């Protein structure tokens, strides 16, 4: 077992999500930070803040730059964030007379936060597509099983018979609402967080707004009149949304595990997990892991809520907490969507299923 199970060379196949994890890898993070510096220089040159020649030198360097990773590690240990050392290395690579124009009017939080949002754009697009695919799978099951019935259960006891479409709709409808919630969340979350030293963009004076608009457009982010460095409600909302998705899929997993029990027998999971002690035993692995990931995601999301307490104009402690939790939460929710798709594809009705 490793520090993060999602990155474990073996357990990662069960609890991780390689497609999403790559957006939180060092290479992706550095690429996003360099993209910010490149776009900022171009926006500032177009707005008359820095010379066009400086923008060209910065863009050319950012596009081909390969940092000294050992120095970045030492810099992060010293400064508490990687950006100061990254900027130092970039300026050395750009050289005079243009090095001083790099990072003009920006601060470390601008680079880190914007880089995260640039990557979250793709992460959320993938999750949205997976939710759409899951909804489609459930709709197909509703159509295929429309004539079959099972016991409705309340408080773990038999109540009255229900149709399978009723059961499947209880798994599908929350996912549809989560897609709606995501569309509502995106404009609040995916907006430019650039603000300079204390978040008011004062370094650029009356040219701040044109630079901000050009920078937002270049990065595919929403325009914003101010940075809001210490306003973390949108990120907390994202954490809640991720936990909601994982929680809804955990409910699906819990139901499937119960319905597939030998004593219940209202579902069959084809290709379940085997046992080292009982060769004929079939375990509901994906269903169980969905429940575990739901509880894990809720635990992580509660931690992100603590980062709302962002003292004054910037908080090192709350900000660092986000670095620890948000990537794991995204990957855990991604693993939930991946396993849910696998689980739905494996579900079958037993030969003795009741028709309505």
C-alpha positions in Angstrom: 0.0 0.0 0.0 1.3 3.5 -0.9 0.7 7.0 0.4 -1.9 7.5 -2.2 -3.6 4.3 -3.4 -4.6 5.9 -6.7 -0.9 6.1 -7.6 0.0 2.6 -6.5 1.4 0.5 -9.3 -1.1 -2.3 -8.5 -4.0 -0.8 -6.5 -4.2 2.2 -8.9 -5.9 -0.1 -11.4 -8.7 -0.5 -8.9 -8.8 2.8 -7.1 -7.2 5.3 -9.6 -8.0 6.9 -12.9 -5.1 7.2 -15.2 -7.0 9.4 -17.7 -7.6 12.0 -15.0 -4.4 11.5 -13.0 -2.3 12.8 -15.9 -3.8 16.2 -15.5 -2.4 16.3 -12.0 1.1 15.0 -13.0 4.1 17.3 -12.8 4.3 17.6 -16.5 0.7 18.8 -16.9 1.2 21.3 -14.0 4.3 22.8 -15.4 2.8 23.0 -18.9 -0.2 24.9 -17.5 2.0 27.3 -15.5 4.1 28.0 -18.6 1.0 28.5 -20.6 -0.1 31.2 -18.1 3.2 33.1 -18.4 3.1 32.8 -22.2 -0.5 34.1 -22.3 0.1 36.8 -19.8 3.0 38.2 -21.8 1.0 38.2 -25.0 -2.0 39.9 -23.3 0.3 42.6 -21.8 2.0 43.2 -25.1 -1.3 43.5 -26.9 -2.4 46.0 -24.3 0.8 48.1 -24.5 2.1 47.1 -21.0 5.3 45.4 -22.2 7.2 45.5 -25.5 6.1 43.1 -28.2 9.7 41.9 -28.5 9.6 41.0 -24.8 6.4 39.0 -25.3 8.0 37.1 -28.2 11.1 36.3 -26.2 8.9 35.1 -23.3 6.6 33.0 -25.5 9.5 31.4 -27.3 11.2 30.5 -24.0 8.1 29.2 -22.4 7.4 26.9 -25.4 10.8 25.2 -25.2 11.7 25.5 -21.5 12.7 22.5 -19.5 13.2 23.4 -15.8 15.8 22.1 -13.4 13.6 19.9 -11.3 16.0 19.5 -8.4 16.2 23.3 -8.1 12.4 23.5 -8.2 12.2 21.0 -5.3 14.6 23.1 -3.3 12.7 26.2 -4.2 9.4 24.8 -3.1 10.9 23.8 0.2 12.4 27.2 0.7 9.5 29.4 -0.6 6.5 27.2 0.1 5.5 27.3 -3.5 7.3 26.4 -6.7 6.7 29.6 -8.7 9.5 31.9 -7.4 12.1 29.4 -8.5 10.3 28.6 -11.8 10.2 32.4 -12.6 13.9 32.7 -11.6 14.9 29.9 -14.0 12.7 31.3 -16.8 14.2 34.8 -16.5 17.7 33.3 -16.7 16.6 31.4 -19.9 15.0 34.6 -21.4 18.0 36.8 -20.6 18.4 40.5 -21.0 16.9 42.8 -21.9 13.5 41.1 -21.7 13.7 38.9 -18.6 12.3 41.6 -16.3 9.0 41.6 -18.2 8.2 38.0 -17.4 5.5 37.6 -14.7 4.9 41.3 -14.7 1.9 42.1 -12.5 1.4 38.5 -11.4 2.0 36.6 -8.2 2.5 33.0 -7.4 -1.1 32.3 -6.6 -2.1 33.6 -10.1 0.2 31.0 -11.7 -0.9 28.1 -9.5 -4.6 28.8 -9.4 -4.9 29.6 -13.1 -2.8 26.5 -14.0 -5.2 24.4 -11.9 -8.3 25.8 -13.6 -6.8 25.3 -17.1 -6.4 21.6 -16.2 -9.8 21.3 -14.5 -11.5 22.4 -17.7 -10.5 19.1 -19.3 -11.1 17.1 -16.1 -14.7 18.3 -15.9 -15.3 17.7 -19.6 -14.2 14.1 -19.1 -16.4 13.6 -16.1 -19.4 15.2 -17.8 -19.0 12.9 -20.8 -18.8 9.9 -18.4 -21.9 10.9 -16.6 -23.7 11.2 -20.0 -22.5 7.7 -20.9 -23.7 6.3 -17.6 -27.1 7.9 -18.1 -27.3 6.3 -21.5 -26.4 2.9 -20.1 -29.1 3.2 -17.4 -31.7 4.3 -20.0 -30.8 1.2 -22.1 -31.3 -1.0 -19.1 -34.6 0.6 -18.3 -35.8 -0.2 -21.9 -34.4 -3.8 -21.8 -35.8 -4.6 -18.3 -39.1 -2.7 -18.7 -41.3 -5.8 -18.2 -39.4 -7.1 -15.2 -40.1 -6.6 -11.5 -38.3 -6.9 -8.2 -39.1 -6.3 -4.6 -39.1 -2.7 -3.4 -37.4 -2.5 0.0 -37.7 0.1 2.7 -35.4 0.0 5.7 -33.8 -3.2 4.5 -37.1 -5.1 4.5 -39.4 -6.1 1.7 -42.2 -3.7 1.0 -44.0 -3.9 -2.3 -43.0 -5.1 -5.8 -41.7 -2.4 -8.2 -40.7 -2.3 -11.8 -37.1 -2.3 -12.7 -37.4 1.1 -14.5 -38.4 2.6 -11.2 -35.3 1.2 -9.6 -33.0 2.2 -12.4 -34.4 5.7 -12.5 -33.4 6.2 -8.9 -29.8 5.7 -10.0 -30.1 7.7 -13.2 -32.0 10.9 -12.1 -29.3 12.1 -9.7 -26.7 11.8 -12.4 -28.8 14.0 -14.7 -29.1 16.6 -11.9 -25.3 16.5 -11.4 -24.8 17.4 -15.1 -27.1 20.3 -14.6 -25.3 21.3 -11.5 -22.0 21.2 -13.4 -23.2 23.5 -16.0 -24.3 26.0 -13.3 -20.9 25.6 -11.5 -18.6 26.0 -14.5 -19.0 29.8 -14.9 -18.4 30.3 -11.1 -15.3 28.1 -11.1 -13.7 28.5 -14.4 -13.0 32.2 -14.3 -9.7 34.0 -14.5 -8.1 34.2 -11.0 -5.3 36.6 -12.0 -4.9 39.5 -9.6 -1.3 40.4 -8.8 0.3 40.9 -5.4 -2.9 41.4 -3.3 -5.5 40.6 -5.9 -6.5 44.0 -7.0 -4.4 44.2 -10.3 -3.1 47.6 -9.2 0.3 47.0 -10.8 -1.3 47.5 -14.3 -3.5 50.5 -13.5 -6.0 51.3 -16.2 -4.7 48.6 -18.4 -5.6 45.8 -16.0 -9.0 45.2 -17.5 -7.9 44.8 -21.1 -5.1 42.5 -20.0 -7.4 40.4 -17.9 -9.9 40.0 -20.7 -7.3 39.0 -23.2 -5.7 36.6 -20.8 -9.0 35.0 -19.9 -9.9 34.6 -23.6 -6.5 33.1 -24.4 -6.8 30.5 -21.7 -10.5 29.6 -22.4 -11.6 30.9 -18.9 -14.4 33.2 -18.0 -13.6 36.9 -17.7 -13.6 38.4 -14.2 -13.5 41.9 -12.9 -11.4 40.9 -9.9 -9.3 38.0 -8.7 -10.9 36.9 -5.4 -7.7 35.1 -4.3 -9.2 34.5 -0.9 -12.7 33.7 -2.0 -12.6 29.9 -2.3 -16.4 29.1 -2.4 -16.3 28.0 -6.1 -13.6 25.4 -5.3 -15.5 24.3 -2.3 -18.6 24.0 -4.5 -16.5 21.8 -6.9 -15.5 19.6 -4.0 -19.1 19.2 -3.0 -20.1 18.4 -6.6 -17.5 15.7 -6.9 -18.6 14.2 -3.6 -22.2 14.2 -4.8 -21.3 12.4 -8.0 -19.3 9.8 -6.1 -22.0 9.5 -3.5 -24.7 8.8 -6.0 -22.6 6.1 -7.6 -21.9 4.7 -4.2 -25.7 4.4 -3.7 -25.8 2.5 -7.0 -23.0 0.2 -5.8 -24.7 -0.4 -2.4 -27.9 -1.4 -4.1 -26.2 -3.7 -6.6 -24.2 -5.5 -3.9 -27.4 -6.2 -1.9 -29.5 -7.3 -4.9 -26.7 -9.6 -6.1 -26.5 -11.4 -2.7 -27.1 -15.1 -2.9 -30.0 -14.8 -0.5 -31.6 -12.1 -2.7 -30.6 -13.1 -6.2 -32.4 -10.3 -8.1 -29.3 -9.4 -10.0 -26.3 -11.2 -11.4 -22.8 -9.6 -11.7 -20.9 -11.3 -14.5 -17.2 -11.5 -14.1 -17.0 -10.5 -10.4 -13.9 -10.9 -8.3 -12.6 -14.3 -7.1 -11.6 -15.5 -3.7 -8.2 -17.0 -2.7 -9.9 -19.4 -0.3 -13.1 -20.3 -2.2 -12.6 -20.8 -5.9 -16.4 -20.7 -6.7 -17.1 -17.5 -4.9 -17.8 -14.3 -6.9 -17.3 -11.0 -5.1 -19.1 -7.7 -6.1 -15.8 -5.8 -6.3 -16.8 -2.8 -8.4 -20.0 -2.4 -6.3 -18.1 -2.5 -3.1 -15.4 -0.1 -4.3 -18.1 2.4 -5.4 -19.3 2.5 -1.8 -15.7 3.0 -0.4 -14.9 5.8 -2.9 -18.2 7.5 -2.1 -17.2 7.7 1.6 -13.6 8.7 0.7 -14.8 11.5 -1.6 -17.1 12.8 1.2 -14.2 12.8 3.6 -12.0 14.7 1.2 -14.7 17.2 0.3 -15.1 18.1 4.0 -11.4 18.9 4.1 -11.7 21.3 1.1 -14.5 23.1 3.0 -11.9 24.1 5.6 -10.0 26.0 3.0 -12.9 28.5 2.9 -11.2 30.0 6.0 -8.7 32.0 3.9 -7.4 34.7 6.2 -7.0 38.2 4.7 -5.9 38.4 1.0 -4.0 35.1 0.8 -3.5 32.1 3.0 -0.6 29.7 2.7 -2.2 27.2 5.1 -5.6 27.0 3.4 -4.1 27.0 0.0 -1.8 24.1 0.8 -4.7 22.2 2.1 -6.4 22.5 -1.4 -3.2 21.1 -3.0 -3.4 18.0 -0.8 -7.1 17.3 -1.3 -8.4 18.5 -4.7 -6.4 16.2 -7.0 -7.2 13.2 -4.9 -10.9 14.1 -4.9 -11.0 14.5 -8.7 -9.3 11.2 -9.2 -11.5 9.4 -6.7 -14.6 10.6 -8.4 -13.2 9.7 -11.8 -12.5 6.2 -10.5 -16.1 6.0 -9.4 -17.4 6.9 -12.9 -15.0 4.4 -14.5 -16.0 1.6 -12.1 -19.7 2.4 -12.4 -19.5 2.0 -16.2 -17.8 -1.4 -15.8 -20.4 -2.5 -13.2 -23.4 -1.5 -15.3 -22.0 -3.4 -18.3 -21.7 -6.5 -16.1 -25.3 -6.6 -14.8 -27.7 -9.3 -15.8 -31.1 -10.4 -14.6 -31.3 -14.0 -13.3 -33.1 -16.6 -15.4 -35.9 -16.6 -12.8 -36.5 -12.9 -12.9 -40.2 -11.9 -12.4 -42.1 -10.3 -15.2 -44.7 -7.7 -14.5 
